[in-house]
Amino acid sequence: MKEKEKRVLVGMSGGIDSSATCIMLQEQGYEVVGVTMRTWDVPSHFSTPGQTQPDEVLEAQALASRLGIEHHVADVRKEFRKVIVQYFIDEYMHGRTPNPCVMCNPLFKERILCEWADRTQCAWIATGHYCQLEDRNGYRYIITGDDPTKDQSYFLWKLPQEILRRMMFPLGGMTKAAVREYLAAKGFEAKARGGESMEICFIDKDYREFLREHCTDIDEKIGAGWFVDSKGLKLGQHKGFAYYTIGQRKGLEIALGKPAYVLKINPAKNTVMLGDADQLKATHMLVEDINVADMNELLTCSNLSVRIRYRSQPIPCQAILLENQKLLVKFATEASAITPGQSAVFYDGNRVLGGGFIAFQNGIKKLAAENEERFCN
């Protein structure tokens, strides 16, 4: 069946942003269809005893009823566990720090939204992300949201062109405060005063507890290892490399007489290297698993910058493509705590050119020296 051009599927979480998205699109003349994904149940998602559906489903259903829109619930808990939660566990088990929100958008949520859009004859897909879109040179690019404190462009770099061409982000040109005001003005005062959802939807405790709960043999598989210094000298024992991340200072449970930070994790040897803050600084970085609309544009961009974690400031940089298809990035100013597994997202001003995952940085100094002449001066 042919999709209807004025039908749009909205991913409804029951929260402020998706609610405002539904109301706004309905006002613009779209026929809105909502779908709420039930991905993972945690106790905090159930407000009353005996409740069979999580709060977000009930809130989305209530909003859909009030607006008179079609609404569906997609129970995708098994697949979410298999795809996203397993990725989260596997990354820590391999000594990397995962980016579950980055993986969830292209591999899970937007893919499922596409399937439901096709099923419900919707030409468009909309979410409450704070970002925008721009068409240029035959590609569709993500543009940062106008509210710098809520911009979510960092999380969406893996979205392929075929999904981006169907997307709408109605809130991208608004601030969070303006969205709240909009909801209140439309008669949704209680919703406008609602709180923010947690960053990682399936973690309601320390991630280490989560790993132990869902990978019950983690301590047998990994076990205690050694903290070492940059020369390889043993400093004391740790609980297992999966429980640490680059840049971590608190919770190390070792007294060295001065502040210590995690510099490097070696899963093969089960060692965690410690050092001072200056040793976290880096002039270069390796990035792998690249998703870029136009690689040549990224490599030749005179205004290139990169964000190496959510909410971090973009760092001016240059990039070259190595024979192994990894990017070698040179920072204009030193970066700190380069963390394997996290996303490196490249920007030309406010436009996302693409991104990749930060790789293990083994041999980075040698690579930098060998390729120094390839960087523009």
Beta strands, then each sheet from edge to edge (+ up, - down):
strand 1: 4-11
strand 2: 31-38
strand 3: 70-75
strand 4: 122-126
strand 5: 131-136
strand 6: 139-144
strand 7: 167-168
strand 8: 225-228
strand 9: 234-238
strand 10: 261-266
strand 11: 271-275
strand 12: 281-292
strand 13: 304-307
strand 14: 315-321
strand 15: 327-336
strand 16: 343-348
strand 17: 351-358
sheet 1: 3+ 2+ 1+ 4+ 7+
sheet 2: 5+ 6-
sheet 3: 9+ 8- 11- 10+
sheet 4: 12+ 15- 14+ 13- 16+ 17- 12+
end
